[in-house]
Amino acid sequence: MGEGRPGVAATLRALNGALGRPAALWVKESGARNLRYRDFLAPRAALSAAFPGGQVPPEAVSAVPSLRGPAVLPLRICRQTPAGLAVQVHRPEAFQRLLGPLPGPPAPAAGPRTGCVVLHCPALRSSPAALRPRHLRSVLLADHLAQLLRAQGVDVRLVPALSEERSWDVLRQLRICWPSGSGGSALTDAISALKAALGRCPCATTCEQGPGTAEGVLSKVHLKSFVEQQGLLGYDPNLDVLLVTESTLRSLAELQEAVLQCPVSDPTALPASHFPSSSCCSIVHVVNCEEEFQQQQLDVLWRILDPGAHTALQKHLVCGPVKVTSPSSPIGADQYFQLRKRQMYEASVIKYGELAQDEAWTEVIDTLTVAAIRFEMLSTAHRSQITLDLENNSISTKGTKSGAFVMYNCARLATLFSTFQRAVEQGTYPPLPPVSELNFSCLREEGEWLLLFNYLLPFPEVLQQAAQLPPPSKGIRITASTETVCKFLIQLSMDFSSYYNRVHILGEPFPHLFDQMFARLQLLGAVRDVFHSALATLHLPPLSQI
């Protein structure tokens, strides 16, 4: 082939270029009804704005099917329709190019790193017992974002390191990978250096211990005057005086140490799609909305005490509130996990009977619980409110929008391939032939094109977009689209389930049916790999059976 893996963005660029207009005229179709007739459309309204009378030159229309490029889909036909200019892809060739080498999971360790990000989660500075669902949301977001960034080749440092003497069982139960450690002498030296900077700071006044002075306060720092002098935008106007303690300086020292560990020193090494241009790593504070004010105080204090390029790059990723309905008392993160686990177990017993009470199911139910909680927390845009209905069992095994539903469909694929493998070993079917020998023109079902065009094709771009942290036009708040991964998995599960319920994959062992069966297995093998890759960004292992 030599043309590389096709992509949505590259194909849209080629289509726009073919019409000779700088504007983005084309859109990718995704609905099953429209995909029966076209794959890309330049809508009539867009054409009317770009061409006199909406009439595209005939030579431009006739040139579209011959478009070629390293990542451009093979196009079959372009024609005028009442809806606009419609293009259909040459589908057998598209199947061949996308299913040739199976899309495997991203390899974070492969290739050079393309930048560094420090993700700081202040919620983990409190004791495990103080962790609430609202804190858990920011921790899960930081954990997921770290995986997405690493999949794009970005070096990620997580702060703060967890104190080893504390029991963080709930993080382990939720498969959150977070570093632990005490910091050592380097941290002590950094704290001393910050104390010295505090003593020289014109914005600070030393606090003498005495009546009316809070214990442990080292200094009062006037933040508001600094923000006004520097013309900093996006900070809370109520920022005023901060009482600095040893604990405050320790938090800053941990951030400084993380920055020093980042390997980036070349401004050209940072991809502009992720970060602003800089010679330093980016620092992102992932906070819930209730912590935002306190984190802004630390942000400004760090700018005052360490006026380096990295402190000027601090950004805040703020999570919206988590509203918990019907709690008898404030619920902790551990209680929340145990409640969901009990609900998952009870729902599994109802659905699968005595099987779910077997010891082998313990790990399955643990994984389903983690999936349910992660999807509950991460499938909503991070800046929006989440409502947790603790009395509602629909989070467990029911409903097409739950993490358990995604895991169930992933397990269905595992069962399909284990069944096929056993049939091959028993001599019922021949082994799956090499890709070069498969006949993809057998894939004519509407659901097969839907799986390829809406999921296999755009999947690398979905992961890339979910990891982007575009700098704001002004201020310090940034947004991320991490929720697209959960939404992608839910929609994929729904469309795969619909296809799988309708189409019999492993048919009768007649040679004239093998071509279609093998092509379908190749397609679903690629779907399985997409499931596994996306779930890996959520630290969710695929289940082999449910």
C-alpha positions in Angstrom: 0.0 0.0 0.0 2.6 2.5 1.1 -0.1 5.1 1.8 -0.2 4.8 5.6 -3.1 4.5 8.0 -6.0 6.7 6.8 -7.3 9.4 9.2 -10.3 11.6 9.4 -8.4 14.9 9.6 -6.1 14.1 6.7 -9.1 13.2 4.5 -11.0 16.3 5.4 -7.9 18.5 4.6 -7.6 16.8 1.2 -11.3 17.3 0.4 -11.2 21.0 1.4 -8.1 21.4 -0.7 -9.7 19.8 -3.7 -12.4 22.6 -3.8 -9.7 25.3 -3.5 -11.2 27.1 -0.6 -9.5 27.8 2.7 -12.8 27.3 4.7 -13.7 23.9 6.2 -16.5 22.9 3.9 -16.7 19.2 4.5 -18.1 17.2 7.5 -17.8 13.5 8.3 -21.1 11.6 8.5 -21.7 9.4 11.5 -25.4 8.5 11.6 -26.3 5.1 10.2 -29.1 6.5 8.0 -26.8 9.0 6.2 -24.0 6.5 5.9 -26.2 4.5 3.6 -25.8 7.2 1.0 -22.6 9.1 1.7 -19.6 9.2 4.0 -18.6 12.9 3.7 -20.8 15.9 2.9 -20.1 19.5 1.9 -23.5 21.0 2.9 -25.5 23.1 0.5 -25.3 26.1 2.8 -21.5 26.0 3.1 -21.2 25.7 -0.7 -23.5 28.7 -1.2 -21.3 30.8 1.0 -18.1 29.6 -0.8 -19.2 29.6 -4.4 -21.4 31.9 -6.5 -24.8 30.3 -6.5 -23.4 27.4 -4.6 -22.1 25.9 -7.9 -18.8 24.0 -7.5 -16.8 23.9 -10.7 -17.4 20.5 -12.5 -13.6 19.9 -12.8 -13.2 20.2 -9.0 -16.1 17.7 -8.4 -14.6 15.2 -10.9 -11.2 15.5 -9.3 -12.3 14.5 -5.8 -12.4 10.7 -6.4 -8.8 10.7 -7.5 -7.5 12.3 -4.3 -4.5 10.5 -2.8 -2.3 11.1 0.2 -0.4 9.4 3.0 -3.5 9.3 5.3 -6.4 10.0 2.9 -9.2 7.5 2.6 -9.7 5.9 -0.9 -12.7 7.8 -2.4 -15.1 6.2 -4.9 -17.5 8.8 -6.1 -18.4 12.5 -5.6 -21.8 13.8 -6.7 -24.2 16.7 -6.3 -27.2 15.9 -4.1 -30.0 18.1 -2.7 -28.1 18.1 0.7 -24.9 19.2 -1.0 -21.8 17.6 -2.4 -21.7 14.0 -1.2 -18.7 11.6 -1.3 -18.6 7.9 -0.8 -15.5 6.0 0.3 -14.2 3.0 -1.6 -15.1 0.7 1.3 -13.3 -2.7 0.5 -10.1 -0.7 0.1 -10.7 1.2 3.3 -11.3 -2.0 5.2 -8.0 -3.4 3.7 -6.0 -0.4 4.7 -7.4 -0.1 8.2 -7.5 -3.8 9.1 -4.2 -4.7 7.5 -2.0 -4.2 10.6 -4.2 -4.4 13.6 -4.3 -1.2 15.6 -2.5 -2.2 18.7 -2.5 -0.5 22.1 -0.4 2.7 22.4 3.2 2.1 23.6 4.0 4.9 26.1 7.6 3.9 26.4 8.3 3.8 22.6 10.0 6.7 20.9 11.3 10.0 22.2 9.2 12.0 24.8 7.6 15.2 23.4 7.2 17.3 26.4 6.6 17.2 30.1 3.6 18.0 32.3 3.4 18.1 36.1 -0.1 17.1 37.3 -0.7 18.4 40.8 -3.7 17.1 42.7 -4.1 18.9 46.0 -6.9 16.6 47.2 -4.2 14.0 48.0 -2.5 16.3 50.6 -5.3 15.5 53.1 -5.6 12.2 55.0 -7.2 9.2 53.3 -10.1 9.5 55.7 -10.9 13.0 54.5 -11.2 12.0 50.9 -14.7 12.6 49.6 -16.3 11.8 46.2 -15.6 15.4 45.1 -11.9 14.9 45.8 -12.0 11.5 44.1 -13.3 13.1 40.9 -10.2 15.3 40.6 -7.9 12.3 41.4 -9.5 10.1 38.8 -9.3 12.9 36.3 -5.6 13.4 36.9 -4.9 9.7 36.7 -6.8 9.3 33.4 -5.2 12.5 31.9 -1.7 11.2 32.9 -2.4 8.0 30.9 -3.7 9.9 27.9 -0.7 12.2 27.9 1.8 9.3 28.2 0.1 7.6 25.3 1.0 10.7 23.2 4.6 10.5 24.2 4.5 13.1 27.0 6.5 12.7 30.2 4.2 13.1 33.2 5.1 13.8 36.8 2.4 13.3 39.5 2.4 15.4 42.7 2.2 15.1 45.6 3.9 11.8 46.4 1.8 9.8 48.9 3.1 9.3 52.4 3.9 5.6 52.7 2.7 5.4 56.3 -0.8 6.3 55.3 -3.3 3.8 54.2 -4.5 4.6 50.7 -6.5 1.4 50.1 -9.3 3.2 48.1 -6.7 4.4 45.5 -5.4 0.9 45.1 -8.9 -0.5 44.9 -9.7 2.0 42.1 -6.5 1.1 40.3 -5.2 4.6 40.6 -1.4 4.6 40.0 0.1 7.3 42.1 3.7 7.6 43.3 4.7 7.4 47.0 7.7 8.6 48.9 9.0 10.9 51.5 11.1 13.4 49.4 14.4 13.0 51.3 17.1 15.6 51.7 16.5 17.3 48.3 13.0 18.3 49.5 14.4 19.6 52.8 16.9 21.7 50.9 14.2 23.1 48.7 12.1 24.0 51.7 15.0 25.8 53.2 15.6 27.7 50.0 12.0 28.8 49.9 12.2 30.0 53.5 15.2 32.1 52.6 13.3 33.5 49.6 10.3 34.3 51.9 12.6 36.2 54.2 13.8 38.4 51.3 10.3 38.9 49.8 9.1 42.5 49.9 5.4 41.2 49.8 6.0 39.3 53.1 6.0 40.3 56.7 7.3 38.0 59.4 4.9 36.8 62.1 6.0 36.7 65.6 4.5 34.0 67.7 2.1 35.4 70.3 -1.5 35.8 71.3 -3.8 35.9 68.3 -1.2 34.4 65.9 -2.0 31.0 64.5 0.5 28.3 65.5 3.1 27.5 62.8 2.6 30.6 60.8 6.0 31.8 59.4 4.9 34.9 57.5 2.0 36.9 56.0 2.3 37.4 52.2 0.3 40.1 50.4 -0.9 38.4 47.3 -3.3 41.0 46.0 -0.7 43.7 45.5 1.5 41.3 43.6 -1.3 40.2 41.3 -2.2 43.8 40.5 1.5 44.8 40.0 2.0 41.9 37.6 -1.3 42.4 35.8 -2.2 38.8 36.2 -5.6 37.7 34.8 -8.0 35.1 35.9 -7.4 35.2 39.6 -10.1 35.5 42.3 -10.4 39.2 43.2 -10.7 38.2 46.9 -7.1 37.0 47.0 -5.5 39.1 49.7 -3.2 37.9 52.6 -1.9 34.4 52.8 -0.6 32.9 56.1 2.4 30.8 55.1 3.3 27.7 57.1 5.9 25.0 56.8 3.3 22.8 55.2 2.6 25.6 52.5 6.3 25.7 51.6 6.5 21.9 51.5 3.8 21.8 48.9 5.7 24.3 46.8 9.0 22.4 47.3 7.4 19.2 46.0 6.2 21.0 42.9 9.7 22.5 42.4 11.3 19.0 42.7 8.9 17.6 40.1 9.8 20.4 37.7 13.5 19.7 38.2 12.9 16.1 37.3 11.3 16.9 34.0 13.7 16.2 31.1 12.4 19.1 28.9 14.8 22.0 28.3 14.3 22.7 24.6 11.4 24.9 23.8 11.0 23.2 20.4 10.4 19.8 22.2 6.9 20.9 23.4 4.1 20.3 21.0 2.0 23.4 20.5 -1.2 21.4 20.4 -0.7 20.5 24.1 1.2 23.4 25.7 2.1 27.0 25.3 5.6 27.6 23.9 8.2 27.5 26.7 11.6 26.2 27.7 10.0 24.5 30.8 7.5 21.9 31.6 3.8 22.8 32.1 2.2 22.6 35.5 -1.5 21.8 35.7 -3.3 21.9 39.1 -6.2 19.5 38.9 -8.6 20.7 41.6 -12.3 20.5 42.6 -14.1 23.8 42.6 -14.0 24.0 46.4 -10.2 23.9 46.4 -9.7 26.4 43.6 -9.3 29.5 45.8 -6.7 27.8 48.0 -4.8 26.6 45.0 -4.8 30.1 43.4 -3.2 31.3 46.7 -0.4 28.8 46.3 0.0 29.6 42.6 0.6 33.3 43.4 2.9 32.5 46.3 5.1 30.3 44.1 5.3 33.0 41.5 6.4 35.4 44.2 9.1 33.1 45.7 10.3 31.6 42.5 9.9 34.0 39.5 11.0 31.4 37.0 9.5 30.6 33.6 7.8 27.4 34.9 5.8 29.2 37.6 4.4 31.5 35.0 3.1 28.4 33.1 0.8 27.3 35.9 -2.7 26.4 34.8 -5.8 25.2 36.6 -8.0 22.3 35.5 -11.1 22.7 37.7 -13.7 20.0 38.3 -17.3 20.9 38.9 -19.2 20.0 42.0 -20.2 16.4 42.9 -23.7 16.4 44.4 -24.5 13.3 46.5 -28.2 12.6 47.0 -29.7 11.1 50.1 -26.7 10.6 52.3 -27.4 10.1 56.0 -24.1 11.8 56.6 -21.1 13.0 54.5 -19.8 9.9 52.7 -16.1 9.2 52.3 -14.5 7.9 49.1 -13.9 4.5 50.7 -17.6 4.2 51.7 -18.6 5.2 48.2 -16.5 2.4 46.8 -17.8 -0.2 49.2 -21.4 0.9 48.5 -21.0 0.6 44.7 -19.3 -2.8 45.2 -22.1 -4.1 47.2 -24.6 -2.9 44.6 -22.6 -4.5 41.9 -22.5 -7.8 43.8 -26.2 -7.8 44.4 -27.0 -7.0 40.8 -24.7 -9.7 39.6 -26.4 -12.3 41.9 -29.8 -11.3 40.4 -28.5 -11.5 36.9 -26.2 -14.6 37.1 -27.5 -16.4 40.1 -25.2 -18.6 42.2 -22.4 -18.2 39.7 -21.8 -14.6 41.0 -21.2 -16.0 44.5 -18.2 -18.1 43.4 -14.8 -16.9 44.5 -13.6 -16.6 40.9 -16.2 -13.7 40.6 -14.5 -11.6 43.3 -12.0 -10.1 40.8 -14.7 -9.7 38.2 -17.0 -7.8 40.5 -14.0 -5.6 41.7 -13.2 -4.7 38.1 -16.9 -4.0 37.3 -17.1 -1.7 40.4 -14.0 0.2 39.3 -15.4 0.6 35.8 -18.8 1.8 37.1 -17.2 4.4 39.3 -14.7 5.6 36.7 -17.4 6.0 34.1 -19.7 7.7 36.6 -17.0 10.2 37.4 -15.3 10.6 34.0 -18.0 10.5 31.3 -19.2 14.0 32.2 -17.2 17.1 31.1 -15.0 17.9 34.1 -16.3 21.4 34.5 -20.0 20.2 34.8 -21.7 19.0 38.0 -22.1 15.3 38.7 -25.0 14.0 40.7 -24.4 10.6 42.5 -27.6 8.8 43.4 -26.3 6.4 46.0 -29.7 4.6 46.2 -29.9 3.9 42.5 -28.6 0.5 41.4 -28.6 1.4 37.7 -24.9 2.1 38.0 -24.2 -1.6 38.2 -25.1 -4.0 35.4 -28.1 -2.3 33.8 -28.2 0.5 31.3 -26.2 1.0 28.2 -24.3 4.0 29.6 -22.5 2.3 32.4 -18.9 1.1 32.7 -20.3 -2.4 33.4 -22.0 -2.4 30.0 -18.7 -1.5 28.3 -16.8 -4.3 30.2 -19.6 -6.7 29.3 -19.2 -6.1 25.6 -15.4 -6.4 25.9 -15.9 -9.8 27.5 -18.3 -10.8 24.7 -15.5 -10.3 22.2 -13.1 -12.3 24.4 -15.6 -15.1 24.5 -16.1 -15.0 20.7 -12.4 -15.4 20.0 -11.9 -18.1 22.6 -14.8 -20.0 21.1 -13.3 -19.6 17.6 -9.9 -20.8 18.9 -11.4 -23.9 20.5 -13.3 -24.6 17.2 -10.0 -24.3 15.3 -8.3 -26.7 17.7 -11.1 -29.2 17.3 -10.9 -29.0 13.5 -14.3 -27.3 13.0 -12.7 -24.2 11.3 -9.4 -23.6 9.7 -7.1 -21.0 11.3 -7.6 -17.3 10.5 -5.6 -16.7 7.3 -3.0 -13.9 6.8 -4.6 -10.5 6.3 -3.3 -10.3 2.7 -5.5 -13.3 1.9 -8.8 -11.9 3.3 -11.6 -10.8 1.1 -12.9 -7.6 2.7 -15.5 -7.1 -0.1 -17.5 -9.6 2.0 -18.1 -6.9 4.6 -21.4 -5.5 3.3 -23.4 -5.2 6.5 -24.4 -1.6 7.6 -23.0 -2.3 11.1 -19.6 -3.4 9.8 -19.0 -0.1 8.1 -20.3 1.8 11.1 -17.7 0.0 13.4 -14.9 0.8 11.0 -15.8 4.4 10.0 -17.0 5.7 13.4 -14.6 3.9 15.7 -11.5 2.2 14.1 -10.8 5.1 11.8 -11.0 8.0 14.2 -9.7 6.2 17.3 -6.1 7.5 17.3 -7.5 11.1 16.8 -10.0 10.6 19.7 -7.1 9.7 22.0 -5.0 12.7 20.7 -7.8 15.2 21.2 -8.6 13.9 24.7 -5.0 14.6 25.7 -4.9 18.1 24.4 -4.5 20.9 27.0 -4.9 24.1 24.9 -3.8 27.3 26.6 -6.6 29.7 27.4 -6.8 33.0 25.5 -6.6 34.7 28.9 -6.6 33.7 32.5 -5.4 30.5 34.2 -8.2 28.0 33.7 -7.9 25.4 31.0 -10.2 22.6 29.9 -9.6 19.1 28.7 -12.0 16.8 26.7 -11.1 13.6 28.6 -14.8 12.7 28.8 -14.7 11.8 25.1 -12.9 8.5 25.8 -15.7 7.2 28.1 -18.4 8.5 25.6 -16.5 6.9 22.7 -16.4 3.5 24.6 -20.1 3.7 25.5 -21.2 4.5 21.9 -18.9 1.8 20.6 -20.4 -0.7 23.0 -23.9 0.2 21.9 -23.1 -0.1 18.1 -21.1 -3.3 18.6 -23.8 -4.8 20.7 -26.4 -4.0 18.1 -24.3 -5.6 15.4 -23.4 -8.6 17.4 -27.0 -9.3 18.4 -28.0 -9.1 14.7 -25.2 -10.9 12.9 -24.1 -14.5 13.5 -20.2 -14.4 13.3 -19.3 -18.1 13.7 -21.5 -19.7 11.2 -21.8 -23.2 9.9 -18.4 -24.8 8.9 -19.0 -24.7 5.2 -16.0 -23.5 3.0 -18.2 -21.1 1.0 -19.0 -19.2 4.2 -15.4 -18.9 5.5 -14.4 -15.8 3.6 -17.1 -13.7 5.2 -16.5 -15.2 8.7 -12.7 -14.5 8.5 -13.2 -10.9 7.3 -15.7 -10.4 10.2 -13.2 -11.9 12.7 -10.5 -9.6 11.5 -12.8 -6.6 11.9 -13.8 -7.6 15.4 -10.2 -8.3 16.4 -9.5 -4.7 15.6 -12.6 -3.6 17.6 -11.3 -5.7 20.5 -7.9 -4.0 20.3 -9.6 -0.5 20.4 -11.5 -1.6 23.5 -8.3 -2.7 25.2 -6.4 0.4 24.3 -9.1 2.8 25.4 -9.7 0.9 28.7 -5.9 1.0 29.4 -6.1 4.8 29.6 -8.6 4.2 32.5 -6.4 1.5 34.1 -9.2 -1.0 33.4 -8.1 -4.6 32.5 -10.3 -6.3 29.9 -12.4 -9.1 31.3 -12.2 -12.5 29.6 -15.8 -13.4 30.7 -18.7 -12.2 32.7 
